[in-house]
Amino acid sequence: MFRPLATLAAAACLTLTAHAGMDDFVAGTAVPGFGKSAPVEGVSLPADATFKIAFDVSDAAPADDANKGFNSAARFLNMHAAAGVPAENMSVAIVVHGPAASDLLTDAKLGHANPSAPLIAELVAAGASIQLCGQTAAARDFASEDLLPGVTVSLSAMTAHALLQQDGYTLNPF
């Protein structure tokens, strides 16, 4: 009985030292309006760190909020910029398919304001590549003019990921 309680107490102490409240999350410089992150003390990256990261986004955002998958890409850029990685050492690609495709549409196509539009604009300004699966676009009858500025169409999400992998991108599992 004593051993499980001691283990639980030790684990609680360890988690308390690493705990950061939401107040510790701050806006970044790469995508200033989105992707807040918390600094982590005592962690350093190699001076020559280079990242080529692909994000796969298929879940649609709630009707009144920006897409969380896009926000994850913004957080990645912001936290690594804060950790000292130069912008030229970070490449982010976002491959979008399925229900998330609607989060790439213009207000006119949606019939209302797109809450993801400002985030998409900041990601594009930060150099992120945003690729919509052409098969999803065809199935949903989305034309190029229906898409937010900076969004491109690939043959398919599968093709986009295969080409990104051949170009040295790794798939971010989050």
C-alpha positions, 0 to 999 in steps of 0.5 A: 500500500505504501509503495503505490502512494509513494509512487503517486506522490513522486509523480505528482511532484514531477508533474508540478515542476513541469506544469505551465498554465495557459497564462504561460502561452504567448503569441509568437513572431512567425504567425503572430495572431495564432499558435500560442506556445509556452517557453520551455526552460532548459531545452535547446535545439542544435544551432543548425536545426532544419525542419521540413514538416507536413501536417495532415488535416482532415477534421473540420473546425467548429462553425465559430472557430479556426481549424485546430490543425492549422493552428498546430502548424502555426504553433510549430512555427512560433515555438521553433522561432522562439527557440531560435530556429531561423525562418529559412530553416523551417518549411511547413506544408499543410495537406487538407482533405475531407471535411476540413476542405471547407475551412479553406473556402472564401466567405462568398463560397461559404455564405458566411465569414470563414473563421479560419481565413485570418489564420490561413492568411498568416500561415501563407505570409509565413511561407507555409504551403497549403495544399487541398486534395484535388479529389476532395475538391472534385467530390465537393465541387470546389473550384480554385476561385472558391479557395482562399488566397495562397491555397493550391490544389494537388492531385490528391492528399496521398500524392501531396504527402508522397511528394513531400516525403520525397522532398524530405518532409516528415509527417507531424503526428499531432 
